[in-house]
Amino acid sequence: MADLIVGLIVLVAVALVVKKIRKNKKNGSSCSGCSGCSKSCSSRV
């Protein structure tokens, strides 16, 4: 049962990351918004 819950949490997290990346690409930015990245959304206008 615990494995199922952990698996669902991981699945939801991956889905949210993919959704954010797709949204950013739709808006014309290739940045996924990582706070520690040296290119931290420098492509946004």
N, C-alpha and C positions, 0 to 999 in steps of 0.2 A: 504494500500500500504506500509506504514512504517513497519507494522508487517511482511510482506513478506520479506522486505529487511533485517530486523533484524534476521529473521529466517534463511535466506540464509547465512548471516555472521556467525551465530552460527554453522550452518551445515558445512561450509567450515573450520572453526576453529577445530571442532571435527575431521573432515576428516584428517586434517594435523597432528593432535596429534596422531591419530591411525596409519597413515603412518609412522611417525617417530618411534613410538614404534615397529612396525613391522620391520622396517629397522634395528633398534638396535638389535632386537632379531635374525634377520638373520645374523648379524655380530657377534653373540655370546655374546652379552651384554644384560642384563635384565634392564639396566638403561635407563630411558627415557630422561635423561639430564636436570632434574630440577636444576636450579642454587642454590636454597635455601636448597636443600636436604643434609642431613648429610652424605649420601652415594653417593654423587655426582660423579657418574661414576667411583667408586673405583674398579669396576669389570672389567674395560678395562685393557688390557695387552699392 
